[in-house]
Amino acid sequence: MINLPALSSQAVQNKKAFLRLDLDVPRSEHGFIDTTRIDAGFPTLEFLLVNGAEVIIGSHLGRPNGFDENLSLEGIGLALSARLESSPQFKEIELNSFKAFKLSEKVTLLENLRFNKEEEANDAEFSKKLASLADIYVNEAFAVSHRNHASIAGVPKLLPHFAGFRLQKEVEELSKVLENPARPLVVVIGGAKIETKLPLVNKMLESADKVLVGGEIAIEILSLEQPNPKIIVADLNTEKTDITENSVQIFGEEIKNARTVVWNGPMGEISKEVNKSLLSEEGTEKIASLISQSSAHTIVGGGDTVGFLNKHGLLHKFSFVSTGGGAMLAFLSGENLPGIEALMG
């Protein structure tokens, strides 16, 4: 079991805390599509404030190449400011040469850290500059803890550091899957990110009782010469946009008998718009319904999958919702996550 440094009132009282949140949430012209990651970080933010800390929030949005006004955190800052109970006073400021947004008397949000190329390069001087803003560091951004970036892996090496409440929970829940899951353990993998999901399939074969594969990754698995008997690969429709009804039924039998189910990735193409559904979502919706009705301990992760479940009102029916997509996959694949390693140093 991984033991991470836990937050305590004594450790944070009257300190300046650099709080690394994950505010990279999907948006549309009508507002936020899914705020799961923002909501997950709020208990830690509130704990810091209740215990007298001044909070400097660092985060990113998207993958900008330099400054991009469409990926500014200003809009998210306005939404956060409105959610703070005490003294919302949103305004743009400069903090030690960083552009930032004052959200309340005690909370400041730095502009998108990825506007600085030094962030993704994990530049040592940039890490020092960020660390100079605070007395302590708190990681509440599990979803990007697999990134070797300055605000994830660099800053915690320079300050007393702690894991946020949600990050602690993420590590605990996913560690159970690796170390001692209730069996049968069934892993459902879909989506299109072959380069990140294929290693998870191979890793899960060591511990899972069954691995059910749909989405575009199913095509890749079918091309393997000697598929493992633990793998059940879905048949896709003629357009390759969804799994077939027969595959839904086969997956359903495995899910019904499982005691632990881990799911990451849709079974077909899905719409990210709140009020729009596609015909190719039918397989994903049926699998979601089967897992949500299961008596097993159910864990789901991945931005597209979580957003889909939220849109269809099924998210609350899962035992645990991971904020991580790639980070969840990396953790379950047995990789060392730079953000987790930095907290253990």
Sine and cosine of phi, psi and omega as CSV:
sin_phi,cos_phi,sin_psi,cos_psi,sin_omega,cos_omega
0.00,0.00,0.70,-0.72,0.02,-1.00
-0.99,0.16,0.80,-0.60,0.04,-1.00
-0.97,-0.25,0.92,-0.39,-0.03,-1.00
-0.97,-0.25,0.51,-0.86,0.03,-1.00
-0.91,0.41,0.85,-0.53,-0.11,-0.99
-1.00,-0.05,0.51,-0.86,0.07,-1.00
-0.93,0.36,0.58,-0.82,0.14,-0.99
-0.61,-0.79,0.42,-0.91,-0.01,-1.00
-0.88,0.48,-0.59,0.81,-0.02,-1.00
-0.91,0.40,-0.60,0.80,-0.06,-1.00
-0.95,0.32,-0.46,0.89,-0.12,-0.99
-0.95,-0.30,-0.20,0.98,-0.13,-0.99
-0.85,0.53,0.83,-0.56,0.05,-1.00
0.86,0.51,0.42,0.91,0.05,-1.00
-0.98,-0.18,0.34,-0.94,0.22,-0.98
-1.00,-0.02,0.87,-0.50,-0.08,-1.00
-0.93,-0.36,0.80,-0.60,0.17,-0.99
-1.00,0.06,0.94,-0.35,-0.05,-1.00
-0.96,-0.27,0.94,-0.35,0.03,-1.00
-1.00,0.07,0.96,-0.28,0.06,-1.00
-0.98,-0.20,0.23,-0.97,0.15,-0.99
-0.92,-0.39,0.98,-0.22,-0.01,-1.00
-0.96,-0.29,0.31,0.95,-0.02,-1.00
-0.99,0.12,0.98,0.22,-0.09,-1.00
-0.94,-0.34,0.53,-0.85,0.00,-1.00
-0.92,0.39,0.66,-0.76,-0.01,-1.00
-0.76,-0.66,0.34,-0.94,0.16,-0.99
-0.73,-0.69,-0.02,-1.00,0.01,-1.00
-0.91,0.42,-0.27,0.96,-0.01,-1.00
-0.99,-0.11,-0.01,1.00,0.00,-1.00
0.81,-0.59,-0.36,-0.93,-0.05,-1.00
-0.97,0.25,0.69,-0.72,0.05,-1.00
-0.99,0.10,-0.64,0.77,-0.03,-1.00
-0.51,-0.86,0.83,-0.56,-0.06,-1.00
-0.95,-0.31,0.35,0.94,-0.07,-1.00
-0.80,0.60,-0.71,0.70,-0.05,-1.00
-0.93,0.37,-0.61,0.79,0.06,-1.00
-0.90,0.43,-0.73,0.68,-0.02,-1.00
-0.86,0.50,-0.61,0.79,-0.07,-1.00
-0.90,0.43,-0.49,0.87,-0.05,-1.00
-1.00,0.04,-0.19,0.98,-0.12,-0.99
-0.92,0.40,-0.64,0.77,0.02,-1.00
-0.85,0.53,-0.62,0.78,0.04,-1.00
-0.93,0.36,-0.67,0.74,0.05,-1.00
-0.86,0.50,-0.71,0.71,-0.01,-1.00
-0.91,0.41,-0.60,0.80,0.04,-1.00
-0.88,0.48,-0.70,0.71,0.01,-1.00
-0.87,0.49,-0.69,0.72,-0.03,-1.00
-0.93,0.36,-0.68,0.74,0.00,-1.00
-0.87,0.49,-0.52,0.85,-0.02,-1.00
-1.00,-0.09,0.36,0.93,0.19,-0.98
0.99,0.13,0.20,0.98,-0.01,-1.00
-0.99,0.16,0.50,-0.86,0.22,-0.97
-0.99,-0.11,0.74,-0.68,-0.18,-0.98
-0.90,-0.43,0.80,-0.60,0.15,-0.99
-0.94,-0.35,0.92,-0.40,-0.05,-1.00
-1.00,-0.03,0.75,-0.66,0.13,-0.99
-0.89,-0.45,0.66,-0.75,0.03,-1.00
-0.32,-0.95,-0.10,-1.00,0.07,-1.00
-0.62,-0.78,0.18,-0.98,0.09,-1.00
-0.57,-0.82,0.87,-0.49,0.04,-1.00
0.94,0.35,-0.31,-0.95,-0.01,-1.00
-0.80,-0.60,0.94,0.34,-0.04,-1.00
-0.95,0.31,0.43,-0.90,0.14,-0.99
-0.94,-0.35,0.99,0.14,-0.17,-0.99
1.00,0.08,-0.25,-0.97,-0.05,-1.00
-0.93,0.38,0.70,-0.72,0.04,-1.00
-0.57,-0.82,0.95,-0.31,-0.09,-1.00
-0.86,0.51,-0.41,0.91,0.03,-1.00
-0.95,0.31,-0.27,0.96,0.00,-1.00
-0.91,-0.41,0.37,0.93,0.09,-1.00
-0.93,0.35,0.51,-0.86,0.06,-1.00
-1.00,0.05,0.13,0.99,-0.04,-1.00
-0.86,0.52,-0.72,0.69,-0.02,-1.00
-0.89,0.45,-0.65,0.76,0.04,-1.00
-0.93,0.37,-0.59,0.81,0.06,-1.00
-0.87,0.49,-0.67,0.74,0.04,-1.00
-0.87,0.49,-0.68,0.73,0.01,-1.00
-0.91,0.41,-0.66,0.75,0.03,-1.00
-0.90,0.43,-0.68,0.73,-0.02,-1.00
-0.86,0.51,-0.64,0.77,0.00,-1.00
-0.92,0.38,-0.42,0.91,-0.02,-1.00
-1.00,0.09,-0.29,0.96,0.00,-1.00
-0.97,0.25,0.73,-0.68,-0.11,-0.99
-0.96,0.27,-0.49,0.87,-0.13,-0.99
-0.94,-0.35,0.82,-0.57,0.20,-0.98
0.77,0.64,0.84,0.54,0.12,-0.99
-0.90,0.44,0.77,-0.64,-0.06,-1.00
-0.52,-0.86,0.85,0.53,-0.14,-0.99
-0.86,0.50,0.78,-0.63,0.12,-0.99
-0.31,-0.95,0.45,-0.89,0.03,-1.00
-0.99,0.14,0.71,-0.71,0.01,-1.00
-0.67,-0.75,0.05,-1.00,0.16,-0.99
-0.87,-0.49,0.75,-0.66,-0.03,-1.00
-0.83,-0.56,0.97,-0.26,-0.03,-1.00
0.76,0.65,0.73,0.68,0.01,-1.00
0.97,0.24,-0.01,1.00,0.12,-0.99
-1.00,0.00,0.73,-0.68,0.18,-0.98
-0.94,0.35,0.69,-0.72,-0.08,-1.00
-0.48,-0.88,0.13,-0.99,0.00,-1.00
-0.79,-0.62,0.82,-0.57,0.04,-1.00
-0.99,0.14,0.90,-0.44,-0.06,-1.00
-1.00,-0.07,-0.53,0.85,0.05,-1.00
-0.33,-0.94,-0.05,-1.00,-0.02,-1.00
-0.85,0.53,-0.55,0.83,-0.12,-0.99
-0.93,-0.36,-0.01,1.00,-0.11,-0.99
-0.79,-0.62,0.80,-0.61,0.06,-1.00
-0.80,-0.60,0.69,-0.72,0.04,-1.00
-0.94,-0.35,0.85,-0.53,0.08,-1.00
-0.96,0.29,0.53,-0.85,0.09,-1.00
-0.90,0.44,0.37,-0.93,-0.04,-1.00
-0.60,0.80,0.93,-0.37,-0.07,-1.00
-0.89,0.45,-0.44,0.90,-0.01,-1.00
-0.97,0.22,-0.04,1.00,0.18,-0.98
-0.93,0.38,-0.30,0.95,0.03,-1.00
-0.98,-0.20,0.87,-0.49,-0.02,-1.00
-0.88,0.47,-0.40,0.92,-0.01,-1.00
-0.92,0.39,-0.39,0.92,0.01,-1.00
-0.89,0.46,-0.82,0.57,-0.05,-1.00
-0.95,0.30,-0.37,0.93,0.04,-1.00
-0.99,0.14,-0.07,1.00,-0.08,-1.00
0.78,0.63,0.74,0.67,-0.03,-1.00
-0.92,0.39,0.75,-0.66,-0.08,-1.00
-0.89,0.46,-0.67,0.74,-0.02,-1.00
-0.93,0.36,-0.60,0.80,0.04,-1.00
-0.91,0.40,-0.63,0.78,0.06,-1.00
-0.87,0.49,-0.67,0.74,0.02,-1.00
-0.90,0.44,-0.63,0.78,-0.01,-1.00
-0.90,0.43,-0.66,0.75,0.05,-1.00
-0.92,0.38,-0.68,0.74,-0.03,-1.00
-0.90,0.44,-0.48,0.88,-0.02,-1.00
-0.92,0.38,-0.23,0.97,-0.01,-1.00
-0.98,0.19,-0.27,0.96,-0.19,-0.98
-0.62,-0.78,0.17,-0.99,0.07,-1.00
-0.99,-0.16,-0.52,0.85,-0.02,-1.00
-0.68,-0.73,0.28,-0.96,-0.01,-1.00
-0.83,-0.56,0.67,-0.74,0.05,-1.00
-0.76,-0.65,0.83,-0.56,0.05,-1.00
-0.99,-0.11,0.91,-0.41,0.10,-0.99
-0.81,-0.59,0.66,0.75,-0.06,-1.00
-0.71,-0.70,0.90,0.44,-0.02,-1.00
-0.83,0.56,-0.60,0.80,-0.12,-0.99
-0.88,0.47,-0.34,0.94,0.04,-1.00
-0.88,-0.47,0.24,0.97,-0.03,-1.00
-0.96,0.28,-0.09,1.00,0.12,-0.99
-1.00,-0.01,0.04,1.00,0.01,-1.00
-0.99,-0.12,0.73,-0.68,0.02,-1.00
-1.00,0.02,0.90,0.44,-0.06,-1.00
-0.95,-0.30,0.31,-0.95,-0.10,-0.99
-0.85,0.53,-0.74,0.68,-0.07,-1.00
-0.97,0.25,-0.16,0.99,0.00,-1.00
-0.97,-0.25,-0.72,0.69,-0.10,-0.99
-0.92,-0.38,-0.35,0.94,-0.06,-1.00
-1.00,0.03,-0.80,0.60,-0.09,-1.00
-0.87,0.49,-0.68,0.73,-0.03,-1.00
-0.89,0.46,-0.33,0.94,0.05,-1.00
-0.97,0.23,-0.20,0.98,-0.09,-1.00
-0.94,-0.33,-0.15,0.99,-0.06,-1.00
-0.70,-0.71,0.40,-0.92,0.22,-0.98
-0.82,0.57,0.72,-0.70,-0.19,-0.98
-0.73,-0.68,0.45,-0.89,-0.07,-1.00
-0.58,-0.82,0.39,-0.92,0.11,-0.99
-1.00,-0.05,0.69,-0.72,0.11,-0.99
-0.93,0.37,0.27,-0.96,-0.06,-1.00
-0.86,0.51,-0.69,0.72,-0.04,-1.00
-0.94,0.35,-0.64,0.77,0.03,-1.00
-0.88,0.47,-0.65,0.76,0.07,-1.00
-0.84,0.54,-0.72,0.70,-0.03,-1.00
-0.91,0.42,-0.64,0.77,0.04,-1.00
-0.85,0.53,-0.76,0.65,-0.04,-1.00
-0.90,0.44,-0.66,0.75,0.02,-1.00
-0.88,0.47,-0.76,0.65,-0.06,-1.00
-0.90,0.43,-0.73,0.69,-0.05,-1.00
-0.95,0.30,-0.48,0.88,0.06,-1.00
-0.91,0.42,-0.58,0.82,0.03,-1.00
-0.88,0.48,-0.61,0.79,0.01,-1.00
-0.90,0.43,-0.62,0.78,-0.02,-1.00
-0.97,0.23,-0.57,0.82,-0.20,-0.98
-0.99,-0.17,-0.69,0.73,-0.10,-0.99
-0.41,-0.91,0.91,0.42,-0.04,-1.00
-0.97,0.23,0.49,-0.87,0.18,-0.98
-0.93,0.36,0.72,-0.70,-0.09,-1.00
-0.92,-0.38,0.46,-0.89,0.13,0.99
-0.94,0.33,0.60,-0.80,0.08,-1.00
-0.98,-0.18,0.87,-0.49,0.01,-1.00
-0.90,-0.43,0.80,-0.61,0.02,-1.00
-0.93,-0.37,0.81,-0.59,0.00,-1.00
-0.94,-0.34,0.85,-0.53,-0.08,-1.00
-0.80,-0.60,0.78,-0.63,0.05,-1.00
-0.66,-0.75,-0.33,-0.95,0.02,-1.00
1.00,0.02,-0.20,-0.98,-0.17,-0.99
-0.84,-0.54,-0.08,1.00,-0.08,-1.00
-0.99,0.13,0.99,0.17,-0.10,-0.99
-0.85,0.53,-0.67,0.74,-0.12,-0.99
-0.91,0.41,-0.44,0.90,0.01,-1.00
-0.99,-0.14,-0.47,0.88,-0.11,-0.99
-1.00,-0.03,-0.45,0.89,0.03,-1.00
-0.89,0.45,-0.68,0.74,0.08,-1.00
-0.87,0.49,-0.55,0.84,0.02,-1.00
-0.92,0.39,-0.66,0.76,0.04,-1.00
-0.84,0.54,-0.75,0.66,-0.02,-1.00
-0.89,0.45,-0.64,0.77,0.00,-1.00
-0.93,0.37,-0.67,0.74,-0.05,-1.00
-0.92,0.38,-0.37,0.93,0.05,-1.00
-0.90,0.44,-0.37,0.93,0.01,-1.00
-0.96,0.26,-0.47,0.88,-0.12,-0.99
-0.82,-0.57,-0.44,0.90,-0.04,-1.00
-0.98,0.19,0.45,-0.89,0.09,-1.00
-0.99,0.12,-0.55,0.84,0.10,-1.00
-0.57,-0.82,0.59,-0.80,0.11,-0.99
-0.85,-0.52,0.88,-0.47,-0.03,-1.00
-0.97,-0.23,0.83,-0.55,-0.14,-0.99
-0.87,-0.49,0.80,-0.60,0.08,-1.00
-0.72,-0.69,-0.19,-0.98,-0.01,-1.00
0.94,0.34,-0.23,-0.97,-0.03,-1.00
-0.90,0.44,-0.48,0.88,-0.02,-1.00
-0.91,0.42,-0.37,0.93,0.05,-1.00
-0.88,0.48,-0.59,0.81,0.02,-1.00
-0.89,0.45,-0.66,0.75,-0.01,-1.00
-0.92,0.40,-0.68,0.74,0.00,-1.00
-0.90,0.44,-0.64,0.77,-0.01,-1.00
-0.90,0.44,-0.38,0.93,-0.01,-1.00
-0.98,0.18,-0.17,0.98,0.01,-1.00
-0.95,0.32,0.62,-0.79,-0.08,-1.00
-0.93,0.35,-0.65,0.76,-0.07,-1.00
-0.79,-0.62,0.98,0.20,0.01,-1.00
-0.88,0.47,0.61,-0.80,0.00,-1.00
-0.94,0.34,0.64,-0.77,-0.01,-1.00
-0.90,0.44,-0.29,0.96,0.07,-1.00
-0.96,0.28,-0.31,0.95,-0.05,-1.00
-1.00,0.01,0.72,-0.69,0.18,-0.98
-0.90,-0.44,0.90,-0.44,-0.06,-1.00
-0.98,-0.20,0.77,-0.64,-0.03,-1.00
-0.94,0.33,0.56,-0.83,0.23,-0.97
-0.98,0.19,0.62,-0.78,0.02,-1.00
-0.97,-0.25,0.41,-0.91,0.05,-1.00
-0.93,0.36,0.08,-1.00,-0.07,-1.00
-0.85,0.53,-0.59,0.81,-0.03,-1.00
-0.99,0.11,-0.07,1.00,-0.03,-1.00
0.88,0.48,0.52,0.85,-0.04,-1.00
-0.95,-0.30,-0.12,0.99,-0.04,-1.00
-0.30,-0.95,0.27,-0.96,0.09,-1.00
-1.00,0.07,0.36,-0.93,-0.06,-1.00
-0.99,0.15,0.30,-0.95,0.04,-1.00
-0.88,0.48,-0.60,0.80,0.03,-1.00
-0.88,0.47,-0.67,0.74,0.02,-1.00
-0.92,0.39,-0.58,0.81,0.07,-1.00
-0.86,0.51,-0.69,0.73,-0.01,-1.00
-0.92,0.39,-0.64,0.77,0.03,-1.00
-0.91,0.42,-0.71,0.70,0.05,-1.00
-0.87,0.49,-0.64,0.77,-0.05,-1.00
-0.87,0.49,-0.60,0.80,0.03,-1.00
-0.90,0.44,-0.66,0.75,0.02,-1.00
-0.93,0.37,-0.65,0.76,0.00,-1.00
-0.91,0.41,-0.65,0.76,-0.02,-1.00
-0.88,0.47,-0.55,0.83,-0.05,-1.00
-1.00,0.00,-0.11,0.99,-0.09,-1.00
-0.98,0.20,0.44,-0.90,0.15,-0.99
-0.94,-0.34,-0.31,0.95,0.15,-0.99
-0.69,-0.73,0.76,-0.65,0.07,-1.00
-0.79,-0.61,0.79,-0.62,0.08,-1.00
-0.90,-0.44,0.78,-0.63,-0.06,-1.00
-0.78,-0.63,0.75,-0.67,0.09,-1.00
-0.56,-0.83,0.90,-0.43,0.11,-0.99
0.96,-0.28,0.75,-0.67,0.00,-1.00
-0.93,0.36,0.35,-0.94,-0.01,-1.00
-0.99,0.11,-0.27,0.96,0.00,-1.00
-0.40,-0.92,-0.18,-0.98,0.04,-1.00
-0.92,0.39,0.67,-0.75,0.03,-1.00
-0.74,-0.68,0.40,-0.92,0.06,-1.00
-1.00,-0.04,0.64,-0.77,0.04,-1.00
-1.00,-0.07,0.02,1.00,0.03,-1.00
-0.99,0.12,0.61,-0.79,-0.13,-0.99
-0.88,0.48,-0.70,0.72,-0.14,-0.99
-0.97,-0.26,0.42,0.91,-0.05,-1.00
-0.75,-0.66,0.70,-0.71,0.08,-1.00
-0.81,-0.58,0.42,-0.91,0.02,-1.00
-0.90,-0.44,0.41,-0.91,0.07,-1.00
-0.87,0.50,-0.52,0.85,-0.04,-1.00
-0.96,0.27,-0.02,1.00,0.04,-1.00
-1.00,0.04,-0.12,0.99,-0.13,-0.99
-0.87,0.50,-0.71,0.71,0.01,-1.00
-0.89,0.45,-0.67,0.74,0.02,-1.00
-0.89,0.46,-0.67,0.74,-0.01,-1.00
-0.91,0.41,-0.62,0.78,0.00,-1.00
-0.93,0.37,-0.65,0.76,0.05,-1.00
-0.91,0.42,-0.66,0.76,0.03,-1.00
-0.86,0.51,-0.68,0.74,0.00,-1.00
-0.91,0.41,-0.66,0.75,0.00,-1.00
-0.89,0.45,-0.69,0.72,-0.02,-1.00
-0.93,0.36,-0.67,0.74,-0.04,-1.00
-0.91,0.40,-0.43,0.90,0.02,-1.00
-1.00,0.01,-0.13,0.99,-0.04,-1.00
-0.94,0.35,0.48,-0.88,0.08,-1.00
-1.00,0.07,0.01,1.00,-0.02,-1.00
-0.96,0.27,0.25,-0.97,0.19,-0.98
-0.98,0.22,0.88,-0.48,-0.15,-0.99
-0.91,-0.42,0.75,-0.66,0.00,-1.00
-0.83,-0.56,0.75,-0.67,0.02,-1.00
-0.76,-0.65,0.56,-0.83,0.03,-1.00
-0.44,-0.90,0.19,-0.98,-0.03,-1.00
0.97,-0.24,0.78,-0.62,-0.10,-1.00
-0.83,0.56,-0.71,0.70,-0.03,-1.00
-0.91,0.41,-0.67,0.74,-0.03,-1.00
-0.92,0.39,-0.72,0.70,0.00,-1.00
-0.90,0.43,-0.68,0.74,0.04,-1.00
-0.87,0.49,-0.64,0.76,0.02,-1.00
-0.89,0.46,-0.73,0.69,-0.01,-1.00
-0.90,0.43,-0.61,0.79,0.03,-1.00
-0.90,0.43,-0.68,0.73,-0.01,-1.00
-0.88,0.47,-0.57,0.82,-0.05,-1.00
-0.99,-0.13,0.15,0.99,0.08,-1.00
0.93,0.36,0.48,0.88,-0.05,-1.00
-0.94,-0.34,-0.13,0.99,-0.15,-0.99
-0.87,0.49,-0.62,0.78,-0.07,-1.00
-0.94,0.35,-0.19,0.98,-0.02,-1.00
-1.00,0.06,-0.03,1.00,0.02,-1.00
-0.99,-0.10,0.57,-0.82,-0.05,-1.00
-0.90,0.44,-0.66,0.75,0.00,-1.00
-0.54,-0.84,0.73,-0.69,0.02,-1.00
-0.93,-0.36,0.92,-0.39,0.02,-1.00
-0.99,0.17,0.66,-0.75,0.07,-1.00
-0.98,0.18,-0.16,0.99,-0.08,-1.00
-0.99,-0.11,0.59,-0.81,0.18,-0.98
-0.96,-0.28,-0.98,0.20,0.06,-1.00
-0.89,0.46,-0.58,0.82,0.00,-1.00
-0.92,0.38,-0.63,0.77,0.05,-1.00
-0.89,0.46,-0.70,0.71,0.01,-1.00
-0.89,0.45,-0.69,0.72,-0.01,-1.00
-0.90,0.45,-0.68,0.73,0.00,-1.00
-0.88,0.47,-0.74,0.67,-0.03,-1.00
-0.94,0.33,-0.33,0.94,0.07,-1.00
-0.99,0.12,-0.03,1.00,0.03,-1.00
1.00,0.07,0.18,0.98,0.00,-1.00
-0.97,0.24,0.44,-0.90,0.14,-0.99
-0.99,0.10,0.83,-0.55,0.00,-1.00
-1.00,0.01,0.83,-0.56,-0.03,-1.00
-0.81,0.59,-0.64,0.77,-0.01,-1.00
-0.92,0.40,-0.57,0.82,0.03,-1.00
-0.97,0.26,-0.69,0.73,0.01,-1.00
-0.87,0.50,-0.65,0.76,-0.02,-1.00
-0.89,0.45,-0.56,0.83,0.02,-1.00
-0.96,0.29,-0.39,0.92,-0.03,-1.00
-1.00,0.02,-0.14,0.99,-0.04,-1.00
-0.98,0.20,0.00,0.00,0.00,0.00
